[in-house]
Amino acid sequence: MRTLLNIIWLVLCGFWMAVGYLIAGVICCILIVTIPFGLASFRIAHYALWPFGRTVVDRRDAGAASCIGNVVWFVFAGWWLAIGHVVTGIALCLTIVGIPLGIANFKLIPVSLVPLGKEIVEIA
């Protein structure tokens, strides 16, 4: 079932969401200081391509630098990526078939707002 949902997700919205994260990652990697934001964006792009069967957990070793970085990320990139998830999630929830995909879109909003200090893991 996860594979089927992931394939439908990829066709309907996953590809475009991943492209958004890849663009944000490339922009962040232009400057040396923002490379950690770019790497986080690339991790989320991979998660946005194939979200079913994976989840986001907090990293225990994340500290104050992650918190400060998340504030900077939120201001410059997080809010517009989250808006993309909200709009796409609402559009998907308008159909019966799209409701699980819309819920998955809403599940991606917290990690799009504050990606640092998070880790994407497989669900057993």
Secondary structure, 3 states (H helix, E strand, C coil): CHHHHHHHHHHHHHHHHHHHHHHHHHHHHHCCCCHHHHHHHHHHHHHHHCCCCEEEEECCCCCHHHHHHHHHHHHHHHHHHHHHHHHHHHHHHCCCCCHHHHHHHHHHHHHHHCCCCEEEEECC
